[in-house]
């Protein structure tokens, strides 16, 4: 057991991989190697793994919803081990009822049995998780509007926010129009310098429009889009804005959708579907973003493998 754990730790250090499953494996391996009796079975609750491996925002989630499927954990474990040293497997005891919690542990796999890495999970389907409301911190400028990470569109604050977006868009268009008009009305003939200034102005306009203003108009039709620049706090990971209906009112909130990749055990994040897919948003594995690609349905929180 000790040799297998040490070999697994060496493999993790030699080939660092991002993802929730690998962070859980690394934590369990370190905990097992630090115990006095390495032959004693050391079990871990989902709440313990969430507290030690999850981010501050994720710690507000239900531990069972945060934990990857046991088959995804086993898949990640198998990919970490070499074919000659694939001797460890995940043990799992599902909880149920009051006081009975799910337990996870590492154990030696039977030598006579071939490790079935993918049993119990379909590699062509994923289940997404939606972050807990208020777990994503807005930026300093957006904090006034997004109380607890969400805003009621037809409230006083919501109306003021949407009005500011409209005014900012009109102002930005007016500024570009003034730049073009000044170049057209200048007395001197248009030269290369003027064209360069115009090109820089157009590129800057398109960048600010696409990254900061356009998402607020797209979310009306698409319901979920990538969060514009300057909305989430600077140290927050990639997140989305979602528009939804609650009690006959429309709300807009900061949210993060994620899943576990059944092909490699890493994390799946929502990213732009183009240019290789027609869908506006798709789930892409952070370790293989162009090969492990899944569709995204915000209502069912499920996705199908759509390939590279």
LOMIKE-648330 format. One record per residue (C-alpha): residue in one letter; x, y, z. Coordinates in Angstrom, 1 decimal, always signed. Layout:
<vexfis>
rest, x, y, z
A, X, Y, Z
...
</vexfis>
This chain:
<vexfis>
rest, x, y, z
X, +0.0, +0.0, +0.0
X, +2.7, +2.5, +0.9
X, +4.6, +1.8, -2.3
X, +1.5, +2.3, -4.4
X, +0.7, +5.6, -2.6
X, +4.3, +6.9, -3.0
X, +4.2, +6.0, -6.7
X, +0.9, +7.7, -7.1
X, +2.2, +10.9, -5.4
X, +5.3, +10.8, -7.6
X, +3.0, +10.6, -10.7
X, +0.9, +13.5, -9.5
X, +4.0, +15.7, -9.0
X, +5.6, +14.7, -12.3
X, +2.4, +15.4, -14.3
X, +0.3, +18.1, -12.5
X, -3.2, +18.2, -13.8
X, -5.9, +20.7, -13.1
X, -9.4, +19.6, -11.9
X, -11.5, +18.8, -8.9
X, -10.9, +15.1, -9.2
X, -7.1, +15.4, -9.2
X, -7.2, +17.8, -6.2
X, -9.2, +15.3, -4.3
X, -6.8, +12.5, -5.2
X, -3.8, +14.5, -4.2
X, -5.3, +15.5, -0.9
X, -6.3, +11.9, +0.0
X, -2.8, +10.6, -1.0
X, -1.1, +13.2, +1.2
X, -3.4, +12.4, +4.1
X, -2.8, +8.6, +3.8
X, +1.0, +9.0, +3.6
X, +1.0, +11.2, +6.8
X, -0.9, +8.8, +9.0
X, +0.9, +6.6, +11.5
X, -0.5, +3.3, +10.3
X, -0.5, +3.3, +6.5
X, -2.4, +0.0, +6.4
X, -5.4, +1.3, +8.3
X, -8.2, +2.3, +6.1
X, -8.6, +6.1, +6.2
X, -12.1, +7.3, +5.0
X, -13.1, +10.8, +4.0
X, -16.6, +12.4, +4.1
X, -17.7, +14.6, +1.2
X, -17.9, +17.6, +3.5
X, -14.3, +17.1, +4.6
X, -13.1, +16.9, +1.0
X, -15.1, +20.0, +0.0
X, -13.7, +22.0, +2.9
X, -10.1, +21.0, +2.1
X, -10.2, +21.0, -1.7
X, -13.0, +23.4, -2.6
X, -12.7, +27.1, -3.2
X, -14.3, +29.7, -0.8
X, -17.3, +30.0, -3.2
X, -17.7, +26.3, -3.6
X, -17.7, +25.6, +0.2
X, -21.3, +27.0, +0.3
X, -22.5, +24.2, -2.0
X, -24.0, +20.8, -1.0
X, -21.0, +18.5, -0.5
X, -22.7, +15.6, -2.4
X, -23.5, +17.9, -5.4
X, -19.9, +19.2, -5.3
X, -18.3, +15.7, -5.3
X, -17.6, +14.2, -8.7
X, -19.2, +10.9, -9.6
X, -17.2, +7.9, -8.2
X, -16.6, +6.7, -11.7
X, -15.1, +10.0, -12.7
X, -12.8, +9.8, -9.7
X, -11.7, +6.3, -10.7
X, -11.1, +7.5, -14.2
X, -8.9, +10.3, -13.0
X, -7.1, +7.8, -10.7
X, -6.5, +5.4, -13.6
X, -5.1, +8.1, -15.8
X, -2.7, +9.2, -13.1
X, -1.2, +5.7, -12.6
X, +1.0, +3.9, -15.1
X, -0.3, +0.7, -16.6
X, +2.3, -1.3, -14.7
X, +1.5, +0.4, -11.3
X, -2.3, +0.6, -11.6
X, -2.9, -1.0, -8.2
X, -5.0, +1.6, -6.4
X, -8.7, +2.1, -6.7
X, -11.4, +4.2, -5.0
X, -13.6, +2.7, -2.3
X, -17.0, +4.2, -1.9
X, -19.8, +3.7, +0.7
X, -22.9, +5.6, -0.4
X, -24.8, +7.3, +2.5
X, -28.5, +7.3, +3.1
X, -30.8, +8.3, +5.9
X, -30.1, +10.5, +8.9
X, -26.5, +10.3, +10.2
X, -25.3, +8.1, +7.3
X, -22.8, +10.0, +5.1
X, -21.0, +8.9, +2.0
X, -17.4, +7.8, +2.5
X, -14.5, +7.7, +0.1
X, -11.1, +6.0, +0.5
X, -8.2, +4.5, -1.5
X, -7.5, +0.8, -1.4
X, -5.4, -1.7, -3.3
X, -7.2, -3.2, -6.3
X, -7.4, -7.0, -6.5
X, -4.5, -8.3, -8.5
X, -6.6, -10.8, -10.4
X, -9.2, -8.2, -11.5
X, -8.8, -5.8, -14.3
X, -9.7, -2.3, -13.2
X, -12.9, -1.2, -14.8
X, -12.4, +2.5, -15.1
X, -15.4, +3.7, -17.0
X, -18.2, +1.5, -15.5
X, -21.1, +3.4, -14.2
X, -20.6, +6.6, -16.1
X, -21.4, +7.5, -19.8
X, -18.6, +9.4, -21.5
X, -21.1, +11.0, -23.8
X, -23.1, +12.8, -21.1
X, -22.3, +15.3, -18.3
X, -24.3, +16.8, -15.5
X, -23.6, +20.5, -14.7
X, -23.6, +22.2, -11.3
X, -24.9, +25.7, -10.7
X, -23.1, +27.8, -8.1
X, -24.9, +28.8, -5.0
X, -26.5, +32.3, -5.3
X, -24.2, +34.9, -3.8
X, -21.1, +32.8, -3.9
X, -19.5, +34.8, -6.7
X, -18.2, +38.1, -5.6
X, -19.0, +41.1, -7.8
X, -16.4, +43.7, -8.6
X, -16.3, +47.0, -6.6
X, -18.2, +48.9, -9.3
X, -20.9, +46.2, -9.7
X, -21.3, +45.5, -5.9
X, -23.7, +48.4, -5.5
X, -26.1, +46.9, -8.0
X, -25.6, +43.2, -7.5
X, -26.6, +42.7, -3.9
X, -25.9, +39.0, -3.0
X, -24.8, +38.5, -6.6
X, -28.2, +39.2, -8.2
X, -30.4, +42.0, -9.3
X, -34.2, +42.4, -9.9
X, -34.5, +43.9, -13.4
X, -37.6, +46.0, -12.7
X, -36.6, +47.3, -9.3
X, -35.2, +50.8, -8.8
X, -31.6, +49.5, -8.6
X, -32.2, +47.2, -11.6
X, -33.7, +50.0, -13.7
X, -30.8, +52.3, -12.8
X, -28.3, +49.6, -13.8
X, -29.9, +48.8, -17.1
X, -30.2, +52.6, -17.8
X, -26.5, +53.0, -17.2
X, -25.8, +50.2, -19.6
X, -27.9, +51.9, -22.3
X, -26.2, +55.2, -21.7
X, -22.8, +53.7, -21.8
X, -23.6, +52.0, -25.1
X, -24.9, +55.2, -26.6
X, -22.0, +57.2, -25.4
X, -19.5, +54.6, -26.8
X, -21.3, +54.7, -30.2
X, -21.3, +58.6, -30.1
X, -17.6, +58.7, -29.4
X, -16.8, +56.4, -32.3
X, -19.0, +58.5, -34.6
X, -17.2, +61.7, -33.5
X, -13.8, +60.1, -34.3
X, -15.0, +59.1, -37.8
X, -16.7, +62.5, -38.3
X, -13.6, +64.4, -37.3
X, -11.5, +62.5, -39.8
X, -14.0, +63.1, -42.6
X, -14.4, +66.8, -41.9
X, -10.7, +67.6, -41.5
X, -9.2, +70.1, -44.0
X, -6.2, +68.0, -44.8
X, -6.4, +65.0, -47.1
X, -6.7, +61.6, -45.4
X, -3.2, +60.2, -45.0
X, -1.8, +57.0, -43.5
X, -1.7, +58.4, -40.0
X, -5.4, +59.2, -40.2
X, -6.2, +55.7, -41.3
X, -4.1, +54.2, -38.5
X, -6.0, +56.4, -36.0
X, -9.3, +55.3, -37.4
X, -8.2, +51.6, -37.3
X, -7.2, +51.9, -33.7
X, -10.4, +53.6, -32.8
X, -12.5, +50.9, -34.5
X, -10.6, +48.0, -33.0
X, -10.9, +49.6, -29.5
X, -14.6, +50.2, -30.0
X, -15.2, +46.6, -31.0
X, -13.2, +45.2, -28.2
X, -14.9, +47.2, -25.5
X, -18.3, +46.6, -27.1
X, -17.8, +42.8, -27.3
X, -16.3, +42.3, -23.9
X, -18.2, +44.8, -21.8
X, -21.5, +46.0, -23.3
X, -22.8, +43.4, -25.9
X, -23.2, +40.6, -23.3
X, -25.9, +42.6, -21.5
X, -28.0, +42.7, -24.7
X, -27.3, +39.0, -25.6
X, -28.4, +37.7, -22.2
X, -31.9, +38.8, -23.0
X, -32.3, +36.2, -25.7
X, -29.7, +33.6, -24.7
X, -30.4, +33.6, -20.9
X, -26.8, +32.6, -20.1
X, -23.7, +34.4, -21.5
X, -20.1, +34.8, -20.3
X, -19.8, +37.6, -17.7
X, -18.6, +40.9, -19.2
X, -15.3, +42.4, -18.1
X, -15.4, +44.3, -14.8
X, -18.5, +42.5, -13.4
X, -16.9, +39.8, -11.3
X, -14.2, +40.5, -8.7
X, -10.7, +40.5, -10.2
X, -9.7, +37.3, -8.4
X, -12.8, +35.4, -9.4
X, -12.6, +32.5, -11.9
X, -14.4, +32.6, -15.2
X, -18.2, +32.9, -14.6
X, -21.4, +33.7, -16.4
X, -24.5, +36.0, -16.1
X, -27.9, +34.3, -16.2
X, -31.3, +36.0, -16.7
X, -34.2, +34.0, -15.2
X, -37.8, +34.5, -14.1
X, -38.8, +34.2, -10.5
X, -42.2, +35.1, -9.0
X, -43.3, +36.8, -12.2
X, -40.2, +39.0, -12.2
X, -37.0, +38.8, -14.3
X, -33.7, +38.6, -12.4
X, -30.1, +38.8, -13.5
X, -27.4, +37.0, -11.4
X, -23.8, +36.1, -11.4
X, -23.4, +32.3, -11.7
X, -20.9, +29.6, -12.5
X, -21.7, +26.4, -14.3
X, -19.3, +23.5, -14.1
X, -19.1, +19.8, -14.5
X, -16.6, +16.9, -14.3
X, -15.2, +15.5, -17.5
X, -16.0, +11.8, -17.8
X, -13.2, +11.3, -20.3
X, -10.3, +12.5, -18.1
X, -11.7, +13.5, -14.7
X, -10.8, +17.2, -15.1
X, -13.1, +20.2, -14.8
X, -15.5, +21.4, -17.5
X, -16.2, +25.1, -17.9
X, -18.6, +27.0, -20.1
X, -16.8, +28.8, -23.0
X, -17.6, +30.2, -26.3
X, -18.7, +27.6, -28.9
X, -17.3, +29.4, -31.9
X, -15.5, +28.9, -34.2
X, -15.7, +25.1, -34.1
X, -19.3, +24.8, -32.9
X, -22.5, +26.7, -33.7
X, -23.7, +26.8, -30.1
X, -23.1, +30.1, -28.3
X, -21.8, +28.3, -25.2
X, -20.4, +24.8, -24.8
X, -18.8, +22.9, -22.0
X, -15.0, +22.6, -22.6
X, -12.6, +20.5, -20.5
X, -9.9, +22.7, -19.1
X, -7.3, +20.1, -20.0
X, -8.5, +19.3, -23.5
X, -10.8, +22.2, -24.5
X, -11.0, +21.2, -28.2
X, -11.4, +17.4, -27.9
X, -13.6, +17.0, -24.8
X, -16.5, +19.3, -25.7
X, -20.1, +19.0, -24.5
X, -23.4, +20.8, -25.1
X, -25.1, +22.8, -22.4
X, -28.8, +23.0, -21.4
X, -29.4, +25.4, -18.5
X, -32.8, +24.0, -17.7
X, -31.9, +20.3, -17.4
X, -28.2, +21.0, -16.4
X, -27.1, +18.3, -18.8
X, -25.0, +18.1, -21.8
X, -24.1, +15.6, -24.6
X, -20.7, +15.0, -26.1
X, -20.4, +16.9, -29.4
X, -16.8, +16.2, -30.1
X, -14.0, +18.3, -31.5
</vexfis>
